[in-house]
Amino acid sequence: MRERTRILLLGGTRDALELARRLVLDPRLDLTSSLAGRTWNPTRIPGELRVGGFGGPAGLAHYLKDHTINLLVDATHAFATTMAHNAAAACEQLGLPRLKLLRPAWRPVEGDRWIEVASTAEAAAALRGLAERVFLTSGRQEIEAFADLSDIWFLVRLIDPPGNPLPLARHEVILDRGPFDQAAETALMEKHGIQALVTKNSGGGLIQAKITAARRLGLPVVMIRRPEPPPGEIVESVEAALAWIEQRAGRPP
C-alpha cells in the first residue's frame, strides 16, 4: 500500500480553512495545518494542528525534514511576508514542492475613491486632512502607525480583545469576525459617521463588503498595497490548489 502524502498547510485564512476541510476527506493525504498563534480563539480546523512559529527558514526546514513532509501549501495572509519567504527558503533548501494560495487582489472600479499606499505609515500620512472619523481595519499589529493622529477618531475592528490599551487618543473598538455583508457594513459606517476607510488589499470576496459599502457612501478608501510574494507557483482559488495537490498526491517524495 502506497504511503499517504504528507502535507503541511500554512493557514490563518478562510481559504486555508476551506482547503483543510476538503483535504482531510482524502484518504491518500496526511494533513497538518499550522497557525501562527496570533488569534487566541481561532476557528476550529479539521485534522492535525500545530500552533506557533518554526524558528525561521532553518527551523521550518528542520520541521519539514523531521516530519517527512512531501508538499507545502502556503495559504497565509497576503501580508504575512515573513512566513511566505521563510517557506520559500526552506522548500528551496530541501527541494520540496511548494504552492502559494493567494486570492487575487482587489481592483478599483467606477465609483471607488482609492488612495493607494505602500505601508501603514503612508496610510497614516494620507489621513491627515482627509477625515476626522475613520474606520480602521488594518489589523491589531498595525495600529501603532496611527498613534500620532490625535485629531482623528477611529473605529477599530478586531477579532480578539486587545491585550493592552490601544495607542490611539480617540477610538472605539468593536470585536467581530467576518465574513461581513454589504448592508451591515454600510449601516455600521453610517451609524458611526465614518468619513474614510483604511484597509489592506487582502483580496478575495468574503471581506469585500466594506469596500462596496464605502463606494456606495462615496467615502475615500486608503488602500494598503499587498507586498509581492516570493517567486514560485501561485494559484488564486481553493479549487486550483486542490488540483495542484491532486497532481502530486501519492507520488513518492
Contacts in CASP RR format, 6 or more apart in sequence:
PFRMAT RR
TARGET T0000
AUTHOR 0000-0000-0000
METHOD contacts of the structure
MODEL  1
MRERTRILLLGGTRDALELARRLVLDPRLDLTSSLAGRTWNPTRIPGELR
VGGFGGPAGLAHYLKDHTINLLVDATHAFATTMAHNAAAACEQLGLPRLK
LLRPAWRPVEGDRWIEVASTAEAAAALRGLAERVFLTSGRQEIEAFADLS
DIWFLVRLIDPPGNPLPLARHEVILDRGPFDQAAETALMEKHGIQALVTK
NSGGGLIQAKITAARRLGLPVVMIRRPEPPPGEIVESVEAALAWIEQRAG
RPP
2 28 0 8 1.000
2 250 0 8 1.000
3 250 0 8 1.000
4 27 0 8 1.000
4 28 0 8 1.000
4 29 0 8 1.000
4 30 0 8 1.000
4 250 0 8 1.000
5 28 0 8 1.000
5 29 0 8 1.000
5 30 0 8 1.000
5 70 0 8 1.000
5 71 0 8 1.000
5 245 0 8 1.000
5 248 0 8 1.000
5 249 0 8 1.000
5 250 0 8 1.000
5 251 0 8 1.000
6 29 0 8 1.000
6 30 0 8 1.000
6 32 0 8 1.000
6 67 0 8 1.000
6 68 0 8 1.000
6 69 0 8 1.000
6 70 0 8 1.000
6 71 0 8 1.000
7 23 0 8 1.000
7 29 0 8 1.000
7 30 0 8 1.000
7 31 0 8 1.000
7 32 0 8 1.000
7 69 0 8 1.000
7 70 0 8 1.000
7 71 0 8 1.000
7 72 0 8 1.000
7 73 0 8 1.000
7 245 0 8 1.000
8 32 0 8 1.000
8 34 0 8 1.000
8 63 0 8 1.000
8 64 0 8 1.000
8 67 0 8 1.000
8 69 0 8 1.000
8 71 0 8 1.000
8 72 0 8 1.000
8 73 0 8 1.000
9 16 0 8 1.000
9 19 0 8 1.000
9 20 0 8 1.000
9 23 0 8 1.000
9 31 0 8 1.000
9 32 0 8 1.000
9 33 0 8 1.000
9 34 0 8 1.000
9 73 0 8 1.000
9 75 0 8 1.000
10 16 0 8 1.000
10 34 0 8 1.000
10 72 0 8 1.000
10 73 0 8 1.000
10 74 0 8 1.000
10 75 0 8 1.000
10 76 0 8 1.000
10 83 0 8 1.000
10 87 0 8 1.000
11 17 0 8 1.000
11 20 0 8 1.000
11 33 0 8 1.000
11 34 0 8 1.000
11 35 0 8 1.000
11 75 0 8 1.000
11 76 0 8 1.000
12 35 0 8 1.000
12 36 0 8 1.000
12 39 0 8 1.000
12 42 0 8 1.000
12 75 0 8 1.000
12 76 0 8 1.000
12 77 0 8 1.000
13 75 0 8 1.000
13 76 0 8 1.000
13 77 0 8 1.000
14 179 0 8 1.000
14 206 0 8 1.000
15 75 0 8 1.000
15 101 0 8 1.000
15 103 0 8 1.000
15 237 0 8 1.000
15 238 0 8 1.000
15 241 0 8 1.000
16 33 0 8 1.000
16 45 0 8 1.000
16 75 0 8 1.000
16 76 0 8 1.000
16 101 0 8 1.000
17 43 0 8 1.000
17 45 0 8 1.000
18 238 0 8 1.000
19 73 0 8 1.000
19 75 0 8 1.000
19 101 0 8 1.000
19 238 0 8 1.000
19 241 0 8 1.000
19 242 0 8 1.000
20 31 0 8 1.000
20 33 0 8 1.000
20 45 0 8 1.000
20 46 0 8 1.000
20 47 0 8 1.000
21 46 0 8 1.000
22 238 0 8 1.000
22 242 0 8 1.000
23 29 0 8 1.000
23 31 0 8 1.000
23 242 0 8 1.000
23 245 0 8 1.000
24 31 0 8 1.000
24 46 0 8 1.000
24 47 0 8 1.000
26 249 0 8 1.000
28 249 0 8 1.000
28 250 0 8 1.000
29 245 0 8 1.000
29 249 0 8 1.000
31 47 0 8 1.000
31 48 0 8 1.000
32 47 0 8 1.000
32 48 0 8 1.000
32 49 0 8 1.000
32 50 0 8 1.000
32 67 0 8 1.000
32 69 0 8 1.000
33 45 0 8 1.000
33 47 0 8 1.000
33 48 0 8 1.000
33 49 0 8 1.000
33 50 0 8 1.000
34 49 0 8 1.000
34 50 0 8 1.000
34 51 0 8 1.000
34 52 0 8 1.000
34 53 0 8 1.000
34 54 0 8 1.000
35 42 0 8 1.000
35 45 0 8 1.000
35 49 0 8 1.000
35 50 0 8 1.000
35 51 0 8 1.000
35 52 0 8 1.000
36 51 0 8 1.000
36 52 0 8 1.000
36 53 0 8 1.000
36 76 0 8 1.000
36 80 0 8 1.000
36 83 0 8 1.000
37 51 0 8 1.000
37 52 0 8 1.000
38 140 0 8 1.000
38 141 0 8 1.000
39 159 0 8 1.000
39 160 0 8 1.000
40 160 0 8 1.000
41 160 0 8 1.000
43 177 0 8 1.000
54 60 0 8 1.000
54 62 0 8 1.000
54 63 0 8 1.000
54 86 0 8 1.000
54 90 0 8 1.000
56 86 0 8 1.000
56 90 0 8 1.000
57 85 0 8 1.000
57 86 0 8 1.000
57 89 0 8 1.000
57 90 0 8 1.000
57 93 0 8 1.000
58 90 0 8 1.000
59 90 0 8 1.000
60 86 0 8 1.000
60 87 0 8 1.000
60 90 0 8 1.000
61 89 0 8 1.000
61 90 0 8 1.000
61 93 0 8 1.000
61 94 0 8 1.000
63 69 0 8 1.000
64 72 0 8 1.000
64 90 0 8 1.000
64 91 0 8 1.000
64 94 0 8 1.000
64 96 0 8 1.000
65 94 0 8 1.000
68 253 0 8 1.000
69 96 0 8 1.000
70 96 0 8 1.000
70 97 0 8 1.000
70 248 0 8 1.000
70 251 0 8 1.000
70 253 0 8 1.000
71 96 0 8 1.000
71 97 0 8 1.000
71 98 0 8 1.000
71 99 0 8 1.000
71 245 0 8 1.000
71 248 0 8 1.000
72 87 0 8 1.000
72 90 0 8 1.000
72 91 0 8 1.000
72 96 0 8 1.000
72 97 0 8 1.000
72 98 0 8 1.000
72 99 0 8 1.000
73 98 0 8 1.000
73 99 0 8 1.000
73 101 0 8 1.000
73 241 0 8 1.000
73 245 0 8 1.000
74 83 0 8 1.000
74 84 0 8 1.000
74 87 0 8 1.000
74 98 0 8 1.000
74 99 0 8 1.000
74 100 0 8 1.000
74 101 0 8 1.000
75 101 0 8 1.000
75 241 0 8 1.000
76 83 0 8 1.000
76 84 0 8 1.000
77 202 0 8 1.000
78 102 0 8 1.000
78 103 0 8 1.000
78 105 0 8 1.000
78 200 0 8 1.000
78 201 0 8 1.000
78 202 0 8 1.000
78 203 0 8 1.000
78 226 0 8 1.000
78 227 0 8 1.000
78 229 0 8 1.000
79 200 0 8 1.000
79 202 0 8 1.000
79 226 0 8 1.000
79 227 0 8 1.000
81 227 0 8 1.000
84 100 0 8 1.000
84 229 0 8 1.000
84 230 0 8 1.000
85 230 0 8 1.000
87 98 0 8 1.000
87 230 0 8 1.000
88 98 0 8 1.000
88 230 0 8 1.000
88 231 0 8 1.000
88 232 0 8 1.000
90 96 0 8 1.000
91 97 0 8 1.000
91 98 0 8 1.000
97 248 0 8 1.000
98 232 0 8 1.000
98 233 0 8 1.000
99 233 0 8 1.000
99 234 0 8 1.000
99 235 0 8 1.000
99 241 0 8 1.000
99 244 0 8 1.000
99 245 0 8 1.000
100 229 0 8 1.000
100 230 0 8 1.000
100 232 0 8 1.000
100 233 0 8 1.000
100 234 0 8 1.000
100 235 0 8 1.000
101 234 0 8 1.000
101 235 0 8 1.000
101 236 0 8 1.000
101 237 0 8 1.000
101 238 0 8 1.000
101 240 0 8 1.000
101 241 0 8 1.000
102 229 0 8 1.000
102 234 0 8 1.000
102 235 0 8 1.000
102 236 0 8 1.000
103 202 0 8 1.000
103 203 0 8 1.000
103 204 0 8 1.000
103 205 0 8 1.000
103 236 0 8 1.000
103 237 0 8 1.000
104 203 0 8 1.000
104 204 0 8 1.000
104 236 0 8 1.000
105 201 0 8 1.000
105 203 0 8 1.000
105 226 0 8 1.000
106 201 0 8 1.000
106 202 0 8 1.000
106 203 0 8 1.000
106 204 0 8 1.000
106 208 0 8 1.000
106 211 0 8 1.000
106 223 0 8 1.000
108 114 0 8 1.000
108 223 0 8 1.000
109 215 0 8 1.000
111 215 0 8 1.000
111 218 0 8 1.000
112 211 0 8 1.000
112 214 0 8 1.000
112 215 0 8 1.000
112 221 0 8 1.000
113 214 0 8 1.000
113 215 0 8 1.000
113 218 0 8 1.000
113 219 0 8 1.000
113 220 0 8 1.000
113 221 0 8 1.000
114 220 0 8 1.000
114 221 0 8 1.000
114 222 0 8 1.000
114 223 0 8 1.000
115 126 0 8 1.000
115 130 0 8 1.000
115 220 0 8 1.000
115 221 0 8 1.000
115 222 0 8 1.000
115 223 0 8 1.000
116 223 0 8 1.000
116 225 0 8 1.000
117 123 0 8 1.000
117 125 0 8 1.000
117 126 0 8 1.000
117 222 0 8 1.000
117 223 0 8 1.000
117 224 0 8 1.000
117 225 0 8 1.000
118 224 0 8 1.000
118 225 0 8 1.000
119 145 0 8 1.000
119 224 0 8 1.000
120 138 0 8 1.000
120 142 0 8 1.000
120 145 0 8 1.000
120 146 0 8 1.000
120 224 0 8 1.000
121 145 0 8 1.000
122 224 0 8 1.000
123 138 0 8 1.000
123 145 0 8 1.000
123 146 0 8 1.000
123 198 0 8 1.000
123 222 0 8 1.000
123 224 0 8 1.000
124 145 0 8 1.000
124 146 0 8 1.000
124 148 0 8 1.000
124 149 0 8 1.000
126 222 0 8 1.000
127 134 0 8 1.000
127 146 0 8 1.000
127 149 0 8 1.000
127 152 0 8 1.000
127 196 0 8 1.000
127 198 0 8 1.000
127 222 0 8 1.000
128 149 0 8 1.000
130 195 0 8 1.000
130 196 0 8 1.000
130 220 0 8 1.000
130 222 0 8 1.000
131 152 0 8 1.000
131 194 0 8 1.000
131 195 0 8 1.000
131 196 0 8 1.000
131 220 0 8 1.000
132 151 0 8 1.000
132 152 0 8 1.000
132 153 0 8 1.000
132 195 0 8 1.000
133 152 0 8 1.000
133 153 0 8 1.000
133 155 0 8 1.000
133 192 0 8 1.000
133 193 0 8 1.000
133 194 0 8 1.000
133 195 0 8 1.000
133 196 0 8 1.000
134 152 0 8 1.000
134 153 0 8 1.000
134 154 0 8 1.000
134 155 0 8 1.000
134 194 0 8 1.000
134 195 0 8 1.000
134 196 0 8 1.000
134 197 0 8 1.000
134 198 0 8 1.000
135 154 0 8 1.000
135 155 0 8 1.000
135 157 0 8 1.000
135 188 0 8 1.000
135 189 0 8 1.000
135 192 0 8 1.000
135 194 0 8 1.000
135 196 0 8 1.000
135 197 0 8 1.000
135 198 0 8 1.000
135 210 0 8 1.000
136 143 0 8 1.000
136 146 0 8 1.000
136 154 0 8 1.000
136 155 0 8 1.000
136 156 0 8 1.000
136 157 0 8 1.000
136 171 0 8 1.000
136 198 0 8 1.000
137 157 0 8 1.000
137 197 0 8 1.000
137 198 0 8 1.000
137 199 0 8 1.000
137 200 0 8 1.000
137 210 0 8 1.000
138 198 0 8 1.000
138 199 0 8 1.000
138 200 0 8 1.000
138 224 0 8 1.000
139 158 0 8 1.000
139 200 0 8 1.000
140 158 0 8 1.000
140 160 0 8 1.000
140 162 0 8 1.000
143 156 0 8 1.000
143 166 0 8 1.000
143 167 0 8 1.000
143 168 0 8 1.000
144 167 0 8 1.000
146 152 0 8 1.000
146 154 0 8 1.000
146 168 0 8 1.000
146 198 0 8 1.000
147 167 0 8 1.000
147 168 0 8 1.000
149 168 0 8 1.000
149 169 0 8 1.000
150 169 0 8 1.000
150 170 0 8 1.000
152 170 0 8 1.000
153 170 0 8 1.000
153 171 0 8 1.000
153 172 0 8 1.000
154 168 0 8 1.000
154 170 0 8 1.000
154 171 0 8 1.000
154 172 0 8 1.000
155 171 0 8 1.000
155 172 0 8 1.000
155 174 0 8 1.000
155 188 0 8 1.000
155 192 0 8 1.000
155 194 0 8 1.000
156 166 0 8 1.000
156 168 0 8 1.000
156 171 0 8 1.000
156 172 0 8 1.000
156 173 0 8 1.000
156 174 0 8 1.000
157 173 0 8 1.000
157 174 0 8 1.000
157 175 0 8 1.000
157 176 0 8 1.000
158 173 0 8 1.000
158 174 0 8 1.000
158 175 0 8 1.000
159 175 0 8 1.000
159 176 0 8 1.000
159 177 0 8 1.000
160 175 0 8 1.000
161 173 0 8 1.000
161 175 0 8 1.000
162 173 0 8 1.000
166 173 0 8 1.000
172 192 0 8 1.000
174 188 0 8 1.000
178 206 0 8 1.000
178 207 0 8 1.000
179 206 0 8 1.000
179 207 0 8 1.000
179 209 0 8 1.000
180 207 0 8 1.000
180 209 0 8 1.000
180 210 0 8 1.000
181 209 0 8 1.000
182 209 0 8 1.000
182 212 0 8 1.000
182 213 0 8 1.000
182 216 0 8 1.000
184 209 0 8 1.000
185 209 0 8 1.000
185 210 0 8 1.000
185 212 0 8 1.000
185 213 0 8 1.000
186 213 0 8 1.000
186 216 0 8 1.000
186 217 0 8 1.000
188 194 0 8 1.000
188 213 0 8 1.000
189 197 0 8 1.000
189 213 0 8 1.000
189 214 0 8 1.000
189 217 0 8 1.000
189 219 0 8 1.000
190 217 0 8 1.000
194 217 0 8 1.000
194 219 0 8 1.000
195 219 0 8 1.000
195 220 0 8 1.000
196 219 0 8 1.000
196 220 0 8 1.000
196 221 0 8 1.000
196 222 0 8 1.000
197 210 0 8 1.000
197 211 0 8 1.000
197 214 0 8 1.000
197 219 0 8 1.000
197 220 0 8 1.000
197 221 0 8 1.000
197 222 0 8 1.000
198 221 0 8 1.000
198 222 0 8 1.000
198 224 0 8 1.000
199 210 0 8 1.000
199 211 0 8 1.000
199 221 0 8 1.000
199 222 0 8 1.000
199 223 0 8 1.000
199 224 0 8 1.000
200 223 0 8 1.000
200 224 0 8 1.000
200 226 0 8 1.000
201 223 0 8 1.000
201 224 0 8 1.000
201 225 0 8 1.000
201 226 0 8 1.000
202 226 0 8 1.000
203 226 0 8 1.000
211 221 0 8 1.000
214 220 0 8 1.000
214 221 0 8 1.000
233 244 0 8 1.000
235 241 0 8 1.000
235 243 0 8 1.000
235 244 0 8 1.000
END
